[in-house]
């Protein structure tokens, strides 16, 4: 197993873990919630998957991960901005 394949598998596990994180947080809250770690795992997993997709030269995979990465980055930025505003 080469390094790129290991990166791809690790990235996919990281990306898929975000749903488990969201599920556990929602069960604990007794309602559907989106914890900050969901967006962190989305951002990290998507970034690594995009790197893997570029290495594989897969345009469908690249477009899918790049567009998702924009959404995850924006949501993570909004969370950080709102937390910063709440602390001041």
Buried (B, 14 or more C-beta within 10 A) or exposed (E): EEEEEEBBEBBBEBBEBBEEBBEEBBEEEEEEEBBBBBBBBBBBBBBBBBBBBBEEEEEEBBEBBBEBBEEBBEBBEEBEEEEEEEEE
